[in-house]
Amino acid sequence: MVVCCGIWISYLDLALATPRYSLIGKAAGGTLNYIVHILVMITLYSILGMSLNIVVGYAGMLGLCQGAFYGIGAYTCTVLMMHSGAEFLPAVLGAIAMTGLISIIVALVTMRFRDDFFMLGTLAFQMIVSSVLYNWVDLTRGPYGIAGIPKPVILNISISTLPAFLLISTACASIVGFIHWQISRSPYGRTLQGVRDDELAARALGKNPIYYRITAFAASGCLAAIAGSLYASYASYIDPTSFGLDEAVLVLMVVIIGGTGSTYGPFLGAVFVVLLPELLRICNVPSTLAPNLRQVVFGLCLVLVMRFRPQGIAGRYSFD
């Protein structure tokens, strides 16, 4: 499979160098690269949405720390690649292991709480991670961020072009989507949803709700680490602002608008949150007004969804 991806990457790079694509580039400027960039961001937010949907949609726990797991994965992968000389794939595995371990620790602490108190516990963890990323300057370079992150190299093939990275991010999103789908239809996933709907009945059947919630939390953190690793290599620069509370809320919006408890809802939510700012750009909204207007539109959409369709566009579970 990896060899096939490598062949396709080489083909895409060669195709973009042909006169036909050169003419497109001259005629349309950066339009093609812009479209590919949008598609890459949709795949990354789809991964983040699917990772959070395991906790929110299947386990019924409203968490606000996905931005923290996203950042831990990105920084762990970056540090392993730049300071330990690790290749991309081992660095991603290291990021998954680190984020999974931390998510288990966080779950053991926050599972003592319920409902709003659980949400506040995850919010506290999000703020702690943001503070650590800002202040651990020796490791994270604090607010200056880390620049020059190397591009992925797989089987001696450098993923250095936009089409090549789109292929890799799409492959990762497909793998995560398959895992997400398998969880939803597996006995584990059905039990997790049973714990969500009626914890007392699940206990009566001999199921341990704490075990299922902790494992769901760990799976969510591990999948978010994949998105963080991809983002770090794609952007070649990371700083704490990319993984703060705003990002955590945005990922939660992906799940709520797309649909909680749905296998393809996170993808719809990702398309929405990525394309909406671009629509404002197309409408020639002034750059000084666009960020604030985007927040207003996001908030309005969230209010409308929670009022008229609490389960989201394609969801099967609502918090009402």
Secondary structure, DSSP 4 states (H G I P E B T S, - for coil): -HHHHHHHHHHHHHHHTSHHHHHHHHHHTTHHHHHHHHHHHHHHHHHHHHHHHIIIIIS------HHHHHHHHHHHHHHHHHHS---HHHHHHHHHHHHHHHHHHHHHHHTTS-HHHHHHHHHHHHHHHHHHHHH-HHHH-GGG-EE-PPPPEETTEE--SHHHHHHHHHHHHHHHHHHHHHHHHSHHHHHHHHHHH-HHHHHHTT--HHHHHHHHHHHHHHHHHHHHHHHHHHHSEE-GGGGSHHHHHHHHHHHHHH-TT-SSHHHHHHHHHHHHHHHHHHTT--TTTHHHHHHHHHHHHHHHHHHH-TT-SS-S----
